[in-house]
Amino acid sequence: MSADLASLVSATGWALLHFIWQGALLAAASAFLLLLMRNARPQSRYALACGAMLVSLLLPVSEVLRRLSHNPAPAAPPEVLSQPVAATPYQIDMLHLNSWLHSHLNWIVALWLLCVALLALRMGVGVLWLASYADARRSREDAFWQRRLSALAGRFALRRGVVLRVVQNLESPLTVGCLRPLVLVPAALISGMSPDLLEALLAHELAHIQRHDYLVNLIQNLIAMLLFYHPAIWWLSRRIRLERELIADDLAARTLGEPRRLALALSELDLFQLTTPQLAQAAHGGNLMLRIKRLVKPEAQAFNWKAVVTVLGLSLACLTAYAHALRPAESASEVAKTALSESSKSGHVFKNPHIDFLKCKPDYPRQSLRQNETGLVRVSVLVDPDGTMKKTKVIKSSGFPRLDEAVTAAIENCKEKAGPGTVDGKPASMWIKVQYVWKLE
C-alpha cells in the first residue's frame, strides 16, 4: 500500500469511527430542536432535518481533510518527544481500544467500502427500474389524464412539462426525475378511483415536482448510503420523508382549496398498501393516518415530557463523549498528574517507570528513507516489575506501517532493562506512553 493510500485509509477509518459519537450528538440536538418545533410549520422542521443530514456528511469529510492536512513535515533524525509516564486503568483501557481499532482500520474501511458498493448497486438498479417506466413497452399514455395533469400543473405555476404514464404493476402514484419529471399512475387507480380523488393525488405529486423533492431525495439517499451504519441517519431520513410529505400535502390542499378531498384520497389510497422504492416520491409515503388526521382536523401537539427526558439524557451522554473525543492527546506531564492525583485519592503512591531510550533507538527503515516517510508514533509500553519491556501497542500511527513497526521492534528487542514503576515502593507492572518522531533533514 502506498504512503498516500495508507494515510487516506487511516484518515477515513478514524473519520467513520468518530462519526459514531458525532452522529449521536447531532441526532440528540436535532431531536430536541424538533421537539421544541413540534407546532411549527413543517417547512421549518424539514429545513432543520435536511440541515442536520448535510452536517452529517460534512463532519466525516472535514475529519478526513483535517487528518490528511496534519501530516508532519520533514525536518532531523528520529528523537523521543516526551518521556514515558504512568497511565490510569481507564486510560490503559482506552489505549487498548485505540490500538485495536488502529490495527483493524484497513478491515473497517474495506467492509465499509463493500457495503457502500452494494448499496450503490441497489440504488442504481432502483434508478434504472424507475426510468424504464418511461419506455412505451412498460407504460402507456392517457390523453384524458394528461390534459387534466397539464391543467393542474398550470395552477402550480410549473414551467416544465410534466408527463403522465399509466403502468400496470404499481398501486400508488409516484414521481420520477427532476429535469423531465414523469408521474406514474397505476392503472388500478385510473379505473377504480373517482376522478376528483385521483386529481387530488396528482396535485400531491405536482407539489413534489414544484419543490424539486426528487433531487433532494436523491441527495438524501446518497448521504444515507455513505453513512448507512449509523441509526441517527436512519432516523433523520425517516423524519425528512415525513416532513416532506406534510409539506406536499399542505401545498396540494392549498392549491385545490379542499383539504378534505386530499384526506379522502389518501384514505382510499391506503387500501392499496404498496411500498415503493425510496428513490421515488409517492403520494402514499410516510405515516398516512397522521397525514389524514392533520388534513381533516389540524391540532397542536401536546408537549411530551417523556420524550424531553429521553432526549436530554441522550444529549448529556453524547456531550460527555464529545468532551472526551475533543480532549487533545495528553502530554506526558498531564498523564503523570492524572495518575498521581488518582493514586493519592486511593491512598497509594505511584512512581513512574524510567526507560533510557538512547539505548533503544530504532533505525530508520531504508524503504521509508527512500520514500521520504516521516511522522509521529505514539506507543504504550508494558514494563514488568523486573524492568522488562514486555508488550507494546501503537496508540497513534504515523500513517506508515514501517515506521510504526520500527518503533515497536526497537522497544521489544531492547536489551537494556527499564527502571520499573512502583506502587507504595514495591515494583509493579505498569503501562507507560511514549512518543517518537521520525524526521528527515
LINRA-V208094 format. One record per residue. PHI is phi in whole degrees, 0 to 359 (NA if undefined). D_FIRST is the distance of its C-alpha to the first C-alpha in Angstrom with 1 decimal. Layout:
BEGIN
PHI,D_FIRST ; PHI,D_FIRST
END
This chain:
BEGIN
NA,0.0 ; 292,3.8 ; 297,6.6 ; 296,8.4 ; 293,6.4 ; 298,6.2 ; 295,9.8 ; 294,10.7 ; 297,9.9 ; 298,11.8 ; 296,14.5 ; 295,15.0 ; 300,15.3 ; 292,17.8 ; 296,19.6 ; 296,20.2 ; 290,21.5 ; 295,23.7 ; 292,25.2 ; 300,26.8 ; 279,29.3 ; 296,29.4 ; 295,30.3 ; 295,32.9 ; 295,34.4 ; 296,34.5 ; 295,36.1 ; 296,38.7 ; 296,39.6 ; 295,39.9 ; 298,42.0 ; 295,44.3 ; 294,44.8 ; 295,45.4 ; 294,47.9 ; 293,49.8 ; 262,49.7 ; 300,50.9 ; 254,54.1 ; 281,52.5 ; 295,52.1 ; 300,49.2 ; 299,47.9 ; 291,47.2 ; 294,45.5 ; 296,43.4 ; 297,42.4 ; 296,41.4 ; 295,39.3 ; 295,37.6 ; 298,36.9 ; 296,35.4 ; 295,33.1 ; 293,31.9 ; 298,31.3 ; 301,29.3 ; 283,26.8 ; 291,27.0 ; 300,26.3 ; 293,22.7 ; 297,22.0 ; 294,23.6 ; 294,21.7 ; 298,18.3 ; 296,19.8 ; 297,21.3 ; 291,18.3 ; 291,16.3 ; 280,19.5 ; 261,19.9 ; 295,17.2 ; 298,19.3 ; 275,20.6 ; 297,20.7 ; 198,24.0 ; 217,25.3 ; 301,24.4 ; 299,23.1 ; 213,26.0 ; 281,27.1 ; 273,27.7 ; 215,29.9 ; 279,31.9 ; 289,31.3 ; 218,33.7 ; 285,34.8 ; 235,33.5 ; 285,35.6 ; 304,35.0 ; 297,33.9 ; 295,31.3 ; 296,30.1 ; 300,29.7 ; 293,27.7 ; 296,25.5 ; 296,24.9 ; 298,24.2 ; 300,21.8 ; 295,20.0 ; 297,20.0 ; 297,18.7 ; 299,15.9 ; 290,14.9 ; 250,15.0 ; 302,13.5 ; 300,10.7 ; 290,13.6 ; 298,15.9 ; 293,13.9 ; 297,13.4 ; 295,17.1 ; 298,18.1 ; 298,16.5 ; 298,18.3 ; 295,21.5 ; 297,21.4 ; 297,21.0 ; 294,24.0 ; 293,26.0 ; 295,25.3 ; 298,26.5 ; 298,29.5 ; 294,30.3 ; 298,30.1 ; 297,32.4 ; 296,34.7 ; 297,34.9 ; 296,35.7 ; 297,38.3 ; 289,40.1 ; 295,40.0 ; 294,41.6 ; 288,44.7 ; 287,45.6 ; 290,46.3 ; 298,50.0 ; 284,49.4 ; 250,48.1 ; 209,50.4 ; 224,53.7 ; 275,55.5 ; 220,58.3 ; 300,60.6 ; 298,62.5 ; 285,59.5 ; 294,57.7 ; 295,60.8 ; 294,60.9 ; 294,57.2 ; 295,57.6 ; 295,60.6 ; 292,58.8 ; 297,55.9 ; 297,58.5 ; 290,59.4 ; 270,55.8 ; 59,55.9 ; 275,52.9 ; 273,52.7 ; 280,50.2 ; 287,51.6 ; 249,50.9 ; 261,51.1 ; 249,52.3 ; 231,51.5 ; 257,53.0 ; 235,50.9 ; 268,51.9 ; 255,49.2 ; 236,48.8 ; 235,51.0 ; 211,50.2 ; 298,50.0 ; 210,46.6 ; 249,45.2 ; 233,42.4 ; 91,41.0 ; 240,41.3 ; 289,42.5 ; 235,44.7 ; 297,45.4 ; 232,46.7 ; 258,48.8 ; 262,48.8 ; 240,52.0 ; 296,52.7 ; 299,55.7 ; 296,57.0 ; 285,57.3 ; 301,59.1 ; 267,61.8 ; 248,61.8 ; 238,61.6 ; 295,64.3 ; 304,63.5 ; 296,63.8 ; 288,61.3 ; 295,58.8 ; 298,59.3 ; 296,58.3 ; 294,55.0 ; 294,54.4 ; 298,55.1 ; 298,52.4 ; 294,49.9 ; 294,51.1 ; 297,50.5 ; 297,46.8 ; 294,46.8 ; 299,48.6 ; 267,46.0 ; 57,43.0 ; 292,41.9 ; 298,40.0 ; 294,37.5 ; 298,37.3 ; 295,36.8 ; 294,34.0 ; 297,32.1 ; 302,33.0 ; 292,31.5 ; 295,28.2 ; 295,27.9 ; 297,29.0 ; 293,26.3 ; 286,23.5 ; 246,25.1 ; 300,26.6 ; 281,26.0 ; 254,28.5 ; 301,32.3 ; 299,33.2 ; 290,31.8 ; 299,33.9 ; 295,37.0 ; 299,36.5 ; 297,36.2 ; 297,39.4 ; 293,41.2 ; 298,40.3 ; 297,41.6 ; 296,44.8 ; 296,45.6 ; 298,44.8 ; 293,47.4 ; 296,49.9 ; 296,49.6 ; 297,50.1 ; 300,53.1 ; 299,54.7 ; 294,54.3 ; 294,55.6 ; 296,58.5 ; 292,59.4 ; 291,59.4 ; 286,61.5 ; 77,63.7 ; 219,63.8 ; 300,61.3 ; 293,63.2 ; 295,62.7 ; 294,59.0 ; 298,59.2 ; 294,61.3 ; 296,58.9 ; 293,56.0 ; 293,58.1 ; 293,58.9 ; 295,55.3 ; 301,54.6 ; 290,56.4 ; 278,53.7 ; 50,50.9 ; 242,47.8 ; 256,44.2 ; 262,42.6 ; 300,39.0 ; 293,37.7 ; 289,36.8 ; 254,40.6 ; 263,43.2 ; 248,46.0 ; 293,49.4 ; 271,49.3 ; 292,46.0 ; 84,46.0 ; 48,48.8 ; 301,51.7 ; 296,54.5 ; 299,53.4 ; 293,53.5 ; 296,56.9 ; 298,58.5 ; 294,57.2 ; 288,58.8 ; 282,62.1 ; 217,62.5 ; 295,60.2 ; 208,60.4 ; 290,58.6 ; 273,56.2 ; 289,57.3 ; 286,55.2 ; 259,53.2 ; 293,53.3 ; 298,51.3 ; 295,48.5 ; 298,48.8 ; 299,48.5 ; 298,45.5 ; 295,43.7 ; 296,44.7 ; 297,43.5 ; 295,40.1 ; 297,40.0 ; 297,40.9 ; 297,38.2 ; 292,35.6 ; 295,36.9 ; 298,36.6 ; 297,32.9 ; 298,32.6 ; 296,34.2 ; 294,31.9 ; 290,28.7 ; 276,29.9 ; 297,31.1 ; 296,29.0 ; 303,27.4 ; 287,30.4 ; 283,31.3 ; 300,32.5 ; 294,36.1 ; 295,35.8 ; 295,34.4 ; 297,37.2 ; 299,39.8 ; 298,38.7 ; 297,38.9 ; 294,42.3 ; 298,43.6 ; 291,42.8 ; 292,44.1 ; 292,47.3 ; 294,47.8 ; 272,47.5 ; 87,49.9 ; 252,47.4 ; 245,46.4 ; 256,42.8 ; 235,41.7 ; 289,38.2 ; 294,36.5 ; 229,36.0 ; 234,33.3 ; 271,33.6 ; 281,30.0 ; 294,31.1 ; 266,31.4 ; 235,28.0 ; 289,26.0 ; 284,22.4 ; 271,21.4 ; 292,18.8 ; 302,15.9 ; 300,16.3 ; 297,12.8 ; 293,12.8 ; 296,16.1 ; 296,15.1 ; 262,12.5 ; 56,15.0 ; 278,13.1 ; 226,15.9 ; 161,16.7 ; 247,19.0 ; 242,18.6 ; 245,21.4 ; 234,22.2 ; 251,25.2 ; 240,27.1 ; 265,29.9 ; 255,32.8 ; 285,35.4 ; 302,39.1 ; 271,39.2 ; 92,36.5 ; 287,33.7 ; 274,30.3 ; 274,29.4 ; 226,26.3 ; 226,23.5 ; 225,21.5 ; 283,18.9 ; 268,20.6 ; 226,18.6 ; 276,15.1 ; 285,14.4 ; 97,11.1 ; 232,9.5 ; 305,9.6 ; 297,11.2 ; 292,13.9 ; 298,14.6 ; 293,15.1 ; 295,17.2 ; 292,19.5 ; 296,20.1 ; 294,20.6 ; 297,23.1 ; 288,25.0 ; 292,25.2 ; 264,26.3 ; 292,28.6 ; 278,32.1 ; 282,33.9 ; 276,35.1 ; 272,35.1 ; 283,38.3 ; 294,38.3 ; 284,39.0 ; 229,42.3 ; 236,44.0 ; 57,47.8 ; 84,47.6 ; 255,46.1 ; 302,42.7 ; 212,40.2 ; 293,36.6 ; 208,34.8 ; 274,31.3 ; 227,30.5 ; 250,27.8 ; 226,26.3 ; 250,24.3 ; 228,22.6 ; 250,21.7 ; 261,19.6 ; 228,21.1 ; 235,21.5 ; 278,24.9
END
